């Protein structure tokens, strides 16, 4: 193999693939595969659950393929003294990156044994609204748990509701985030199965979407596939189901109040000064047109501020994990956040008054 390629797109491609590779006992999973043919070079990486391929334009004088350690290759290319790279191979044992005055070489593994992404022959890709999918990930990913929990797996649940509605749900026991989109908004019609995308799959798919304006997807019971003109992606799906989420979001709510967004955000940032690993909560107390926000303890200090709101109902006091509240309101772009709660105070909802598709539910903390 011998090619010439511009440095900048190669750096970008290798940077995107770094988080896909894994430092595991299988050496191939820490490598990328380089395959040159038809005036293109395809760079691939996998951890066996996720596959990603990126195709770049190149001047190919000799076709072929080789692997190289992903991290080391990125470091070499980043620091390469010229804007044009020459990549070549010494058999199947070394990748050589060179210029007139510099030569670098990296060890390789047999490219024939590098795992490949296998797409079913019956694959029927569907266009998807990239911006809508990115909105889903932005507004739900913070609630995806890092590991499996008694309620569900560590992923984002995508289920079809009714004839033309898609619901995306993430829940880590203490909080839940959900977004609903119509077929028209998402750009995708019928999906054959409920989809449970693992957390890393969500993160990497979001990166894929950010890189491509036009994207198509295909879903099976085992995997989700995506492709664009220059990239391909797949992620293995979780086998769990998550229908229990329907019992978590309360259907009956006692009352609500609109809170100025910027005022609340700034108050919470100041209240965070008075939290630590033991005292993580912030207390909301509503009465007589005022929201009193309190945090802290005698040991670390106490903060208290009042935000004026339009509220004349019964006095209400609830406490939440402060970081959870910041996460929930951090994805709201409106000037206000709607705070709702249940009759029995089993939880609070933080909603976007300008976007009814988004729901964030947080379990309260019980204070002595």
Residue frames relative to the residue before (quaternion, step in Angstrom):
aa qw qx qy qz dx dy dz
X 1.0000 0.0000 0.0000 0.0000 0.00 0.00 0.00
X 0.1180 0.7675 -0.6258 0.0740 3.56 -1.03 0.81
X 0.1142 0.7962 -0.5833 0.1131 3.57 -0.71 1.09
X 0.2118 -0.7019 0.6494 0.2018 3.50 -1.41 0.16
X 0.0545 0.8000 -0.5904 0.0914 3.56 -0.92 0.95
X 0.5390 -0.6171 0.4604 0.3417 3.56 -1.11 0.65
X 0.5749 -0.6408 0.4069 0.3056 3.53 -1.06 0.85
X 0.6693 0.5632 -0.3182 0.3656 3.60 0.78 -1.05
X 0.7112 0.4248 -0.2968 0.4751 3.68 0.70 -0.89
X 0.6112 0.5443 -0.3567 0.4505 3.59 1.11 -0.57
X 0.6289 0.5180 -0.3289 0.4774 3.58 1.01 -0.78
X 0.6540 0.5207 -0.3133 0.4506 3.56 0.93 -0.91
X 0.6737 0.5001 -0.2996 0.4542 3.59 0.86 -0.93
X 0.6849 0.4793 -0.2900 0.4659 3.58 0.85 -0.93
X 0.6157 0.5422 -0.3452 0.4557 3.59 1.08 -0.68
X 0.6596 0.5137 -0.3059 0.4555 3.59 0.95 -0.86
X 0.7161 0.4734 -0.2533 0.4460 3.57 1.03 -0.76
X 0.4813 0.7085 -0.4324 0.2819 3.60 1.17 -0.34
X 0.7223 0.4499 -0.2633 0.4544 3.58 0.86 -0.90
X 0.5725 0.5611 -0.3909 0.4523 3.59 1.25 -0.15
X 0.6528 0.5169 -0.3202 0.4517 3.57 1.00 -0.78
X 0.2041 -0.7787 0.5864 0.0905 3.55 -1.23 0.57
X 0.3381 -0.6982 0.5859 0.2345 3.55 -1.16 0.65
X 0.2070 0.7847 -0.5458 0.2085 3.55 0.29 1.30
X 0.7176 -0.4402 0.3222 0.4330 3.53 -1.34 -0.05
X 0.6395 0.4844 -0.3299 0.4976 3.60 1.23 -0.33
X 0.4065 -0.7620 0.4397 0.2464 3.63 -0.30 1.19
X 0.6112 0.5868 -0.3609 0.3897 3.60 0.98 -0.78
X 0.6555 0.5519 -0.3209 0.4035 3.59 1.05 -0.69
X 0.6649 0.4375 -0.3176 0.5155 3.59 1.26 -0.09
X 0.6185 0.5317 -0.3317 0.4741 3.58 1.34 0.10
X 0.2736 -0.6740 0.6389 0.2504 3.50 -1.42 0.12
X 0.3483 -0.7081 0.5746 0.2172 3.53 -1.23 0.56
X 0.1375 -0.7686 0.6219 0.0601 3.57 -0.91 0.98
X 0.0234 0.8009 -0.5954 0.0585 3.57 -0.73 1.08
X 0.1162 -0.8166 0.5652 0.0166 3.57 -0.57 1.21
X 0.3070 0.7182 -0.5852 0.2181 3.55 -0.86 1.05
X 0.8559 0.1565 -0.1092 0.4807 3.57 -1.26 0.52
X 0.6734 -0.5286 0.2816 0.4334 3.58 0.91 1.00
X 0.6476 0.4537 -0.3213 0.5211 3.56 1.21 0.56
X 0.1436 -0.7304 0.6474 0.1635 3.52 -1.34 0.27
X 0.1878 -0.7732 0.5996 0.0861 3.56 -0.89 1.00
X 0.1408 -0.7779 0.6107 0.0452 3.55 -0.83 1.09
X 0.0507 -0.8300 0.5541 -0.0399 3.58 -0.64 1.16
X 0.0016 -0.7744 0.6327 0.0076 3.55 -1.25 0.59
X 0.0124 0.7992 -0.6006 0.0219 3.56 -1.19 0.55
X 0.1950 -0.7235 0.6381 0.1772 3.52 -1.35 0.36
X 0.5888 -0.5803 0.2970 0.4779 3.55 1.44 0.35
X 0.6845 0.3982 -0.2889 0.5380 3.61 1.20 -0.36
X 0.7772 0.1908 -0.0807 0.5942 3.56 1.09 -0.78
X 0.0847 -0.7593 0.6435 0.0476 3.55 -1.09 0.84
X 0.0480 0.7777 -0.6267 0.0113 3.55 -1.09 0.72
X 0.0642 -0.7832 0.6184 0.0022 3.54 -1.01 0.94
X 0.0835 -0.7808 0.6187 0.0229 3.56 -1.02 0.86
X 0.1780 -0.7964 0.5735 0.0725 3.58 -0.80 1.05
X 0.0828 -0.8072 0.5843 -0.0118 3.56 -0.83 1.08
X 0.5183 -0.6021 0.5005 0.3439 3.55 -1.22 0.50
X 0.0781 0.7925 -0.5998 0.0781 3.56 -1.02 0.80
X 0.4220 -0.6412 0.5689 0.2954 3.53 -1.30 0.37
X 0.0742 -0.8356 0.5441 -0.0136 3.56 -0.13 1.33
X 0.1209 -0.8002 0.5854 0.0481 3.57 -0.54 1.17
X 0.7816 0.0568 -0.0456 0.6195 3.58 1.24 -0.41
X 0.3421 -0.7620 0.5154 0.1914 3.57 -0.63 1.13
X 0.3027 0.7425 -0.5656 0.1925 3.53 -1.28 0.42
X 0.2795 -0.7498 0.5731 0.1769 3.56 -1.31 -0.08
X 0.0413 0.7737 -0.6297 0.0573 3.53 -1.25 0.57
X 0.3115 -0.7162 0.5799 0.2320 3.58 -1.23 0.35
X 0.0325 -0.7754 0.6295 0.0388 3.54 -1.34 0.28
X 0.5936 -0.5583 0.4239 0.3952 3.61 -1.12 0.53
X 0.4866 -0.7212 0.4093 0.2749 3.57 -0.59 1.17
X 0.7025 0.4733 -0.2851 0.4484 3.58 0.79 -0.99
X 0.6820 0.4881 -0.2976 0.4562 3.59 0.84 -0.93
X 0.6393 0.5261 -0.3340 0.4505 3.57 0.98 -0.79
X 0.6383 0.5139 -0.3272 0.4705 3.59 0.96 -0.80
X 0.6582 0.5152 -0.3166 0.4484 3.58 0.90 -0.89
X 0.6594 0.5028 -0.3098 0.4652 3.58 0.95 -0.86
X 0.6861 0.4856 -0.2918 0.4564 3.58 0.83 -0.98
X 0.6234 0.5534 -0.3373 0.4375 3.59 0.99 -0.82
X 0.7741 0.3582 -0.1727 0.4926 3.55 0.89 -0.98
X 0.3754 0.7479 -0.4805 0.2622 3.58 1.27 0.06
X 0.4675 -0.7427 0.4060 0.2551 3.62 -0.75 1.00
X 0.7320 0.3708 -0.2296 0.5235 3.62 1.20 -0.26
X 0.5265 -0.6377 0.4659 0.3149 3.58 -1.28 0.40
X 0.7120 0.3588 -0.2370 0.5550 3.58 1.28 -0.20
X 0.2230 -0.7872 0.5668 0.0962 3.56 -0.76 1.11
X 0.1398 -0.7268 0.6586 0.1359 3.53 -1.22 0.58
X 0.0789 -0.7917 0.6058 0.0026 3.56 -0.65 1.17
X 0.0990 0.7833 -0.6072 0.0891 3.54 -0.91 0.94
X 0.3704 -0.7318 0.5315 0.2114 3.55 -1.27 0.24
X 0.2361 -0.6945 0.6563 0.1765 3.48 -1.33 0.53
X 0.7692 -0.1804 0.0714 0.6088 3.55 0.13 1.28
X 0.6474 -0.4587 0.3732 0.4809 3.55 -0.87 -0.98
X 0.5586 0.6560 -0.3490 0.3685 3.53 1.29 0.23
X 0.8128 0.1382 -0.0568 0.5630 3.62 1.09 -0.56
X 0.2378 -0.7027 0.6493 0.1674 3.51 -1.24 0.70
X 0.1584 -0.7985 0.5776 0.0609 3.57 -0.79 1.03
X 0.0969 -0.7538 0.6490 0.0345 3.56 -0.92 1.02
X 0.1003 0.8538 -0.4929 0.1344 3.57 -0.40 1.15
X 0.0753 -0.7164 0.6873 0.0939 3.46 -1.50 0.22
X 0.7436 -0.3968 0.2573 0.4727 3.60 -1.21 -0.02
X 0.8060 0.2970 -0.1245 0.4967 3.57 0.99 -0.82
X 0.7751 0.2629 -0.1612 0.5515 3.62 1.22 0.00
X 0.0412 -0.7773 0.6278 0.0104 3.53 -1.14 0.75
X 0.0095 -0.7714 0.6361 -0.0162 3.56 -0.94 0.97
X 0.0188 -0.8041 0.5932 0.0353 3.58 -1.00 0.68
X 0.1837 -0.7799 0.5957 0.0566 3.52 -1.15 0.78
X 0.5332 -0.6308 0.4517 0.3374 3.59 -1.10 0.64
X 0.1955 -0.7804 0.5871 0.0903 3.55 -1.18 0.64
X 0.2958 -0.6895 0.6248 0.2161 3.50 -1.40 0.29
X 0.6591 -0.5072 0.3615 0.4214 3.57 -1.20 0.38
X 0.3799 -0.7584 0.4761 0.2319 3.64 -0.48 1.12
X 0.5683 0.6121 -0.3836 0.3939 3.59 1.16 -0.48
X 0.7153 0.4381 -0.2480 0.4847 3.59 1.16 -0.55
X 0.4520 0.6819 -0.4656 0.3375 3.60 1.24 0.05
X 0.4961 -0.6684 0.4520 0.3206 3.65 -0.81 0.94
X 0.2067 -0.7898 0.5688 0.0998 3.57 -1.01 0.80
X 0.4856 -0.6352 0.5147 0.3096 3.55 -1.25 0.48
X 0.1390 -0.8019 0.5794 0.0428 3.56 -0.62 1.16
X 0.1272 -0.7894 0.5996 0.0346 3.57 -0.57 1.21
X 0.5126 -0.6558 0.4488 0.3252 3.63 -0.81 0.95
X 0.5637 -0.6286 0.4228 0.3291 3.56 -1.03 0.81
X 0.7014 0.4644 -0.2731 0.4667 3.58 1.09 -0.67
X 0.2940 0.7965 -0.4913 0.1944 3.60 1.24 0.22
X 0.0533 -0.7743 0.6305 -0.0025 3.54 -0.89 1.04
X 0.1841 -0.8198 0.5365 0.0792 3.55 -0.02 1.31
X 0.1727 -0.7695 0.6098 0.0786 3.54 -1.17 0.78
X 0.4865 -0.6342 0.4979 0.3366 3.62 -0.97 0.73
X 0.1061 -0.7788 0.6157 0.0552 3.57 -1.11 0.68
X 0.4862 -0.6363 0.5118 0.3111 3.56 -1.15 0.66
X 0.3672 -0.7761 0.4719 0.2004 3.54 -0.25 1.28
X 0.6782 0.4984 -0.3016 0.4480 3.59 0.86 -0.95
X 0.6353 0.5263 -0.3314 0.4578 3.59 1.05 -0.72
X 0.6582 0.4978 -0.3109 0.4715 3.58 0.97 -0.82
X 0.6409 0.5142 -0.3268 0.4669 3.58 0.99 -0.76
X 0.6077 0.5426 -0.3423 0.4680 3.57 1.09 -0.70
X 0.6277 0.5360 -0.3294 0.4585 3.58 0.97 -0.85
X 0.6977 0.4731 -0.2833 0.4573 3.58 0.77 -1.01
X 0.6393 0.5396 -0.3253 0.4407 3.57 0.98 -0.84
X 0.7713 0.3965 -0.1953 0.4579 3.57 0.89 -0.93
X 0.7517 0.3713 -0.2261 0.4959 3.61 1.20 -0.05
X 0.5822 0.6511 -0.3835 0.3000 3.59 1.02 -0.71
X 0.5986 0.5865 -0.3735 0.3977 3.62 1.07 -0.58
X 0.7105 0.4460 -0.2562 0.4802 3.61 1.16 -0.51
X 0.4716 0.6510 -0.4639 0.3724 3.61 1.23 0.12
X 0.3738 -0.7433 0.5014 0.2372 3.63 -0.67 1.01
X 0.5389 -0.6373 0.4358 0.3370 3.61 -1.10 0.57
X 0.7904 0.1391 -0.0678 0.5927 3.57 1.16 -0.58
X 0.6772 -0.4792 0.3624 0.4248 3.55 -1.30 0.23
X 0.0895 -0.7865 0.6095 0.0433 3.57 -1.09 0.72
X 0.7192 -0.4678 0.2816 0.4297 3.63 -1.22 0.24
X 0.6665 0.5021 -0.3101 0.4555 3.61 1.15 -0.48
X 0.7954 -0.1996 0.1724 0.5457 3.57 0.87 -0.86
X 0.6655 -0.5222 0.3708 0.3832 3.54 -1.33 -0.01
X 0.6105 -0.5716 0.4137 0.3598 3.56 -1.32 0.25
X 0.5584 0.6046 -0.3939 0.4093 3.54 0.42 1.19
X 0.5246 -0.5918 0.5073 0.3425 3.52 -1.40 -0.18
X 0.2639 -0.7816 0.5524 0.1196 3.56 -0.68 1.15
X 0.0831 -0.7801 0.6201 -0.0001 3.57 -0.82 1.09
X 0.0893 0.8079 -0.5703 0.1186 3.54 -0.48 1.21
X 0.3988 -0.6904 0.5497 0.2494 3.54 -1.11 0.68
X 0.1204 -0.7905 0.6001 0.0234 3.55 -0.89 1.04
X 0.8214 0.0571 -0.0679 0.5634 3.58 -0.58 1.09
X 0.7651 -0.4048 0.2710 0.4212 3.54 -1.24 -0.47
X 0.8468 0.1008 -0.0187 0.5220 3.61 0.96 -0.69
X 0.5918 0.5694 -0.3650 0.4385 3.60 1.12 0.60
X 0.1681 -0.7611 0.6215 0.0791 3.55 -1.04 0.91
X 0.1061 -0.7907 0.6013 0.0452 3.57 -0.91 0.93
X 0.1312 -0.7728 0.6195 0.0414 3.56 -0.95 0.99
X 0.0097 -0.8288 0.5555 -0.0667 3.58 -0.67 1.13
X 0.0155 -0.7565 0.6536 0.0133 3.56 -1.10 0.83
X 0.0531 0.8114 -0.5766 0.0795 3.60 -0.92 0.87
X 0.1015 -0.8055 0.5820 0.0458 3.58 -0.87 0.94
X 0.6739 -0.4786 0.2479 0.5053 3.60 1.14 0.75
X 0.7810 0.3459 -0.1835 0.4865 3.60 0.73 -1.05
X 0.8043 0.0702 -0.0162 0.5898 3.59 1.18 -0.42
X 0.1626 -0.7689 0.6142 0.0711 3.51 -1.29 0.49
X 0.0568 -0.7680 0.6368 0.0381 3.55 -1.10 0.77
X 0.0121 0.8108 -0.5828 0.0526 3.57 -0.90 0.92
X 0.0853 -0.7596 0.6433 0.0426 3.52 -1.24 0.67
X 0.1406 -0.7765 0.6097 0.0747 3.56 -1.03 0.85
X 0.0039 -0.7879 0.6152 -0.0289 3.55 -0.99 0.93
X 0.4388 -0.6728 0.5250 0.2815 3.56 -1.10 0.67
X 0.6930 -0.4342 0.3622 0.4472 3.55 -1.33 0.19
X 0.6722 0.5131 -0.2968 0.4436 3.56 0.91 -0.96
X 0.6715 0.4991 -0.3026 0.4566 3.60 0.93 -0.86
X 0.7252 0.4323 -0.2368 0.4808 3.57 0.96 -0.89
X 0.3720 -0.7459 0.4741 0.2838 3.54 1.15 -0.61
X 0.6655 0.4427 -0.2862 0.5284 3.56 1.32 0.11
X 0.3070 -0.7590 0.5454 0.1797 3.55 -0.89 0.89
X 0.8610 -0.0335 0.0510 0.5049 3.53 -0.78 -1.06
X 0.0767 -0.7346 0.6699 0.0756 3.55 -1.07 0.82
X 0.5093 -0.7191 0.3942 0.2609 3.53 -0.85 1.02
X 0.8112 0.1245 -0.0288 0.5707 3.59 1.12 -0.49
X 0.5553 -0.5419 0.4856 0.4027 3.55 -1.26 0.31
X 0.2422 -0.7939 0.5509 0.0874 3.56 -1.00 0.86
X 0.0628 -0.7773 0.6257 0.0194 3.57 -0.90 0.97
X 0.1238 -0.8305 0.5425 0.0258 3.57 -0.07 1.34
X 0.4160 -0.7138 0.4944 0.2701 3.64 -0.68 0.98
X 0.6882 -0.5233 0.3139 0.3925 3.54 -1.19 0.61
X 0.6769 0.4717 -0.3073 0.4742 3.60 0.84 -0.90
X 0.6108 0.5516 -0.3480 0.4490 3.58 1.08 -0.67
X 0.6280 0.5249 -0.3258 0.4732 3.58 1.05 -0.78
X 0.6626 0.5172 -0.3054 0.4474 3.58 0.89 -0.96
X 0.7215 0.4422 -0.2562 0.4672 3.58 0.83 -0.98
X 0.6247 0.5221 -0.3436 0.4681 3.59 1.07 -0.66
X 0.6109 0.5391 -0.3486 0.4634 3.59 1.06 -0.69
X 0.6368 0.5102 -0.3276 0.4763 3.60 0.99 -0.78
X 0.6277 0.5386 -0.3235 0.4596 3.56 1.01 -0.86
X 0.6781 0.4958 -0.2908 0.4581 3.59 0.89 -0.94
X 0.6446 0.5341 -0.3238 0.4409 3.58 0.99 -0.79
X 0.6849 0.4923 -0.2754 0.4612 3.58 1.15 -0.60
X 0.7881 0.2963 -0.1172 0.5267 3.59 1.18 -0.48
X 0.3657 -0.7404 0.5228 0.2114 3.58 -0.86 0.94
X 0.7747 0.2394 -0.1317 0.5703 3.59 0.99 -0.80
X 0.0455 0.8129 -0.5699 0.1113 3.53 -0.54 1.24
X 0.1227 -0.7559 0.6377 0.0838 3.54 -1.17 0.69
X 0.1429 -0.7972 0.5819 0.0737 3.58 -1.10 0.69
X 0.1006 -0.7497 0.6514 0.0588 3.51 -1.35 0.42
X 0.1215 -0.8214 0.5571 0.0143 3.57 -0.82 1.03
X 0.0557 -0.7478 0.6602 0.0439 3.54 -1.11 0.84
X 0.6908 -0.4467 0.3375 0.4575 3.58 -1.23 -0.09
X 0.7421 0.4241 -0.2191 0.4705 3.58 1.13 -0.58
X 0.8376 0.0757 0.0262 0.5403 3.60 1.01 -0.70
X 0.2676 -0.6998 0.6335 0.1933 3.50 -1.38 0.38
X 0.1378 -0.7895 0.5968 0.0389 3.56 -0.87 1.04
X 0.0196 -0.7761 0.6301 0.0160 3.56 -1.16 0.66
X 0.0093 0.7993 -0.6008 0.0085 3.55 -1.13 0.62
X 0.1081 -0.7340 0.6647 0.0880 3.49 -1.36 0.47
X 0.7535 -0.3686 0.2590 0.4789 3.56 -1.22 -0.22
X 0.8214 0.2322 -0.0896 0.5132 3.59 1.01 -0.78
X 0.7625 0.3207 -0.1868 0.5300 3.62 1.22 -0.08
X 0.1084 -0.7541 0.6426 0.0823 3.54 -1.29 0.54
X 0.0513 -0.8042 0.5910 -0.0374 3.56 -1.09 0.78
X 0.0877 0.7665 -0.6362 0.0005 3.54 -1.21 0.51
X 0.0619 -0.7737 0.6285 0.0505 3.54 -1.20 0.57
X 0.4544 -0.6539 0.5307 0.2904 3.53 -1.03 0.80
X 0.3431 -0.7473 0.5364 0.1896 3.59 -1.05 0.77
X 0.5229 -0.6030 0.4978 0.3394 3.54 -1.25 0.48
X 0.4616 -0.7049 0.4747 0.2544 3.56 -1.11 0.69
X 0.5463 0.6472 -0.3958 0.3548 3.60 1.21 -0.37
X 0.2834 -0.6846 0.6273 0.2399 3.53 -1.38 0.21
X 0.2221 -0.8012 0.5494 0.0826 3.56 -1.21 0.40
X 0.1818 0.8283 -0.5134 0.1317 3.58 1.01 0.76
X 0.5419 0.6460 -0.3990 0.3603 3.62 1.19 -0.43
X 0.5022 0.6715 -0.4315 0.3328 3.61 1.16 -0.39
X 0.5897 0.6062 -0.3671 0.3874 3.60 1.10 -0.65
X 0.6761 0.4822 -0.2947 0.4728 3.60 1.15 -0.52
X 0.6048 0.5948 -0.3499 0.3975 3.59 1.23 -0.29
X 0.6965 0.4448 -0.2787 0.4893 3.59 0.89 -0.90
X 0.3517 -0.7618 0.4983 0.2182 3.63 -0.50 1.09
X 0.3551 -0.7449 0.5283 0.1998 3.55 -0.93 0.91
X 0.7336 0.3370 -0.2073 0.5525 3.60 1.17 -0.57
X 0.0382 -0.8046 0.5920 -0.0251 3.52 -0.79 1.08
X 0.4980 -0.7089 0.4214 0.2681 3.53 -0.84 1.03
X 0.7820 -0.1756 0.1843 0.5689 3.56 0.79 -0.97
X 0.1864 -0.7755 0.5910 0.1206 3.54 -1.31 0.03
X 0.0977 -0.7716 0.6249 0.0680 3.52 -1.33 0.30
X 0.3512 -0.7046 0.5754 0.2216 3.55 -1.13 0.72
X 0.1141 -0.7963 0.5935 0.0269 3.56 -0.81 1.06
X 0.4886 -0.6501 0.4827 0.3251 3.63 -0.84 0.87
X 0.4801 -0.7281 0.4112 0.2653 3.56 -0.59 1.17
X 0.7182 0.4561 -0.2834 0.4426 3.58 0.66 -1.05
X 0.6216 0.5353 -0.3424 0.4581 3.57 1.04 -0.75
X 0.6681 0.4947 -0.3026 0.4662 3.58 0.91 -0.90
X 0.6533 0.5239 -0.3233 0.4407 3.58 0.90 -0.89
X 0.6855 0.4798 -0.2909 0.4641 3.58 0.88 -0.90
X 0.6304 0.5249 -0.3327 0.4653 3.58 1.01 -0.77
X 0.6704 0.4990 -0.3041 0.4572 3.59 0.89 -0.89
X 0.6149 0.5352 -0.3542 0.4582 3.59 1.03 -0.67
X 0.6747 0.4692 -0.3022 0.4830 3.57 0.98 -0.78
X 0.6379 0.5239 -0.3326 0.4561 3.59 1.04 -0.72
X 0.5747 0.6034 -0.3755 0.4058 3.59 1.14 -0.57
X 0.5392 0.6133 -0.3987 0.4173 3.59 1.20 -0.43
X 0.7491 0.3943 -0.1932 0.4961 3.57 1.10 -0.73
X 0.5813 0.5282 -0.4038 0.4690 3.58 1.10 0.69
X 0.0154 -0.7625 0.6460 0.0331 3.54 -1.30 0.44
X 0.7765 -0.3398 0.2298 0.4783 3.60 -1.23 -0.27
X 0.6951 0.4367 -0.2732 0.5015 3.60 1.15 -0.51
X 0.7754 0.2459 -0.1194 0.5692 3.56 0.89 -0.98
X 0.0531 0.8424 -0.5284 0.0908 3.55 0.12 1.33
X 0.6263 0.6196 -0.3162 0.3521 3.54 1.22 -0.35
X 0.1838 -0.7061 0.6656 0.1567 3.46 -1.44 0.29
X 0.2692 -0.7847 0.5432 0.1297 3.57 -0.92 0.91
X 0.1893 -0.7552 0.6213 0.0884 3.53 -0.99 1.00
X 0.0114 0.7783 -0.6273 0.0242 3.58 -0.86 1.00
X 0.1068 -0.8179 0.5653 0.0022 3.56 -0.61 1.21
X 0.3641 0.6982 -0.5814 0.2045 3.55 -0.98 0.90
X 0.8762 0.0970 -0.0651 0.4676 3.54 -1.27 0.63
X 0.7409 -0.4517 0.2388 0.4359 3.57 0.80 1.03
X 0.6857 0.4397 -0.2898 0.5025 3.57 1.21 0.36
X 0.1801 -0.7211 0.6564 0.1292 3.52 -1.18 0.72
X 0.1422 -0.7848 0.6007 0.0551 3.55 -0.55 1.21
X 0.1213 -0.7912 0.5988 0.0273 3.56 -0.75 1.10
X 0.0006 0.8197 -0.5680 0.0742 3.57 -0.65 1.18
X 0.0690 0.7808 -0.6195 0.0434 3.56 -1.12 0.71
X 0.6541 0.5529 -0.3805 0.3487 3.55 -1.28 0.42
X 0.2528 -0.7268 0.6179 0.1613 3.52 -1.40 -0.15
X 0.6685 -0.4921 0.3464 0.4370 3.62 -1.18 0.28
X 0.6384 0.5556 -0.3315 0.4170 3.60 1.09 -0.69
X 0.8025 0.2657 -0.1346 0.5170 3.61 0.92 -0.83
X 0.6154 -0.5239 0.3564 0.4689 3.57 1.26 -0.21
X 0.2627 -0.7681 0.5700 0.1265 3.57 -1.21 0.49
X 0.1373 -0.7744 0.6135 0.0709 3.54 -1.02 0.89
X 0.0159 0.7924 -0.6084 0.0419 3.57 -1.03 0.77
X 0.0958 0.7787 -0.6147 0.0813 3.57 -0.88 1.00
X 0.2832 -0.7506 0.5779 0.1499 3.53 -1.25 0.56
X 0.1324 -0.7547 0.6397 0.0606 3.54 -1.06 0.92
X 0.3756 -0.7259 0.5283 0.2302 3.59 -0.79 0.97
X 0.0399 0.7837 -0.6157 0.0723 3.55 -0.91 1.03
X 0.4728 -0.6309 0.5188 0.3307 3.55 -1.29 0.21
X 0.3437 0.7158 -0.5326 0.2931 3.56 -0.13 1.32
X 0.0069 0.8091 -0.5859 0.0440 3.56 -0.83 1.05
X 0.4381 0.7177 -0.4412 0.3135 3.59 1.23 0.34
X 0.7569 -0.3379 0.2844 0.4818 3.52 -1.32 -0.36
X 0.5697 -0.5868 0.4380 0.3732 3.61 -1.08 0.63
X 0.0480 -0.7927 0.6073 -0.0247 3.56 -0.96 0.93
X 0.0086 -0.7814 0.6239 -0.0043 3.56 -1.03 0.86
X 0.1009 0.7722 -0.6195 0.0986 3.56 -0.86 1.03
X 0.2142 -0.7663 0.5932 0.1231 3.56 -1.20 0.60
X 0.0636 -0.7982 0.5990 -0.0010 3.56 -1.04 0.86
X 0.5822 -0.5092 0.4856 0.4073 3.51 -1.32 0.28
X 0.4581 -0.7296 0.4311 0.2682 3.58 -0.56 1.16
X 0.6514 0.5162 -0.3284 0.4487 3.59 0.92 -0.83
X 0.6218 0.5442 -0.3471 0.4435 3.59 1.04 -0.72
X 0.6487 0.5074 -0.3206 0.4679 3.57 0.99 -0.79
X 0.6452 0.5135 -0.3224 0.4648 3.59 0.95 -0.83
X 0.6317 0.5226 -0.3311 0.4672 3.60 1.02 -0.77
X 0.6816 0.5179 -0.2894 0.4285 3.57 0.87 -1.00
X 0.7473 0.3794 -0.2234 0.4977 3.59 0.89 -0.87
X 0.5387 0.6652 -0.3869 0.3430 3.58 1.21 -0.39
X 0.7124 0.4206 -0.2539 0.5012 3.59 1.20 -0.45
X 0.5435 0.5974 -0.4026 0.4308 3.59 1.30 0.12
X 0.2309 -0.8108 0.5296 0.0943 3.57 -0.77 1.05
X 0.5023 0.6605 -0.4217 0.3656 3.61 1.24 0.04
X 0.6004 -0.5633 0.4286 0.3723 3.56 -1.31 0.22
X 0.7646 0.2312 -0.1377 0.5856 3.58 1.27 -0.34
X 0.2327 -0.7080 0.6368 0.1975 3.52 -1.35 0.26
X 0.3063 -0.7366 0.5710 0.1940 3.56 -0.98 0.84
X 0.1376 -0.7822 0.6062 0.0428 3.56 -0.72 1.15
X 0.0039 0.7933 -0.6070 0.0480 3.56 -0.72 1.13
X 0.0853 -0.7957 0.5984 0.0395 3.56 -1.21 0.49
X 0.5232 -0.6509 0.4660 0.2925 3.53 -1.29 0.41
X 0.6862 -0.4847 0.3518 0.4129 3.54 -1.30 0.37
X 0.7766 0.3404 -0.1717 0.5015 3.56 0.87 -0.96
X 0.4591 -0.7304 0.4114 0.2943 3.57 1.30 0.37
X 0.3042 0.7650 -0.5148 0.2392 3.58 0.97 0.84
X 0.8194 -0.0866 0.0412 0.5651 3.57 1.21 -0.02
X 0.3082 -0.7371 0.5715 0.1871 3.51 -1.31 0.31
X 0.2496 -0.7577 0.5873 0.1368 3.53 -1.15 0.70
X 0.1477 -0.7621 0.6269 0.0658 3.54 -1.00 0.93
X 0.0209 -0.8499 0.5187 -0.0904 3.53 -0.29 1.35
X 0.4151 -0.6684 0.5606 0.2583 3.52 -1.29 0.50
X 0.3554 -0.7671 0.4867 0.2199 3.63 -0.43 1.13
X 0.7089 0.4266 -0.2574 0.4992 3.60 1.21 -0.38
X 0.7563 0.2609 -0.1662 0.5765 3.60 1.27 0.03
X 0.1784 -0.8371 0.5118 0.0748 3.56 0.05 1.31
X 0.5399 0.6415 -0.4036 0.3661 3.61 1.22 -0.17
X 0.7095 0.4665 -0.2413 0.4698 3.60 1.20 -0.50
X 0.0054 0.7761 -0.6297 0.0329 3.56 -0.98 0.96
X 0.0028 -0.7690 0.6392 0.0049 3.56 -0.98 0.88
X 0.0660 -0.8021 0.5932 -0.0168 3.56 -0.69 1.15
X 0.0662 -0.8044 0.5904 -0.0022 3.58 -0.83 1.02
X 0.4110 -0.6892 0.5417 0.2501 3.55 -0.93 0.93
X 0.4338 -0.7024 0.4915 0.2773 3.61 -0.97 0.77
X 0.4183 -0.6582 0.5569 0.2858 3.54 -1.30 0.33
X 0.3530 -0.7188 0.5606 0.2108 3.55 -1.04 0.80
X 0.1540 -0.8088 0.5652 0.0506 3.57 -0.62 1.15
X 0.5057 -0.6430 0.4825 0.3131 3.55 -1.08 0.73
